[in-house]
């Protein structure tokens, strides 16, 4: 028997719409203003994809609408504007001398630990009168795990047997082993206690195994169905690539039903989690895992870098905004990856 999903993204989004609509009611009411009317800088990764950029801006606007007592300023680390420096300048122009900054990132990898903190160091030098409160990424939380479980529950109203279904969890991929390990941990926690046959974890870039290898491993279990979970906040070039590869795999292996869930997007759960992260910056309770951070390990061995579990200011290297990145993948081969992964740029 053949199971074929003509357009996995569109069809699956229709299945999930009812779940999202039910959740939206929880974010319609305004939130009580926080004690400190400190502006909030929300820092996205950045993308050349117009839809991906707009989704991030919509996410920021939705969060601003929940509490209009202070400005919420969107900015991006790379690939598009406004930049972090422009976001900081906007707050300063409005007369603020304190601001909170939150990385809208799923895991604590190089961008969170190294690049964003260096940009904030640049901002401190340009505006020494301003005090910054840098919060933490989303990380692994019960709320996000429940978000994905609810999506899978809606999907499993179809006539497939979970015991013959493999979950294929797709992360972005990082040059930070600690962050890559967290992807595996979250995928495992999502699978634990479920009735799915197994979960395979892979990545769309930088690290290994890559998505094609993930599909190969998933097929070894001879499943009736493979559900692809792109672990991304917003759409973009890489998310579209995941859907394209899934469509290619479906065409190549038509006897296996392949369904690709959409990225998380502007979801009420993420807005709730963002509120928690903002509150942490006001309470001074930001905590990060530094024990296995390769930047910390370099600092310990070289004694050249300052390191704090609050701001992760690993060095005074400044992130460049020259985004003419080479198309060559320095981690294309697993051997090259293993030789380079613990090196600190």
Secondary structure, DSSP 8 states (H G I E B T S, - for coil): -----TTHHHHHHHHHHHHHHHHHGGGSS-----SS--EEEEEE---S-HHHHHHHHHHHHHHHHH-TTS-EEEEESSSSSSBHHHHHHHHHHTT-SEEEEEE--SS-SHIIIIIHHHHHHHHHHH-TT-EEEE-----S-HHHHHHHHHHHHHHTTSS--GGGEEEEEEE---S-HHHHHHHHHHHHHHHTTS-SSEEEEEESSSSSSBHHHHHHHHHTT--SEEEEEE--SS-SHHHHHHHHHHHHHHHH-TTSEEEEE----S-HHHHHHHHHHHHHHHHT------TT-HHHHHHHHH--S---TTT---------------S--TTSSHHHHHHHTT---
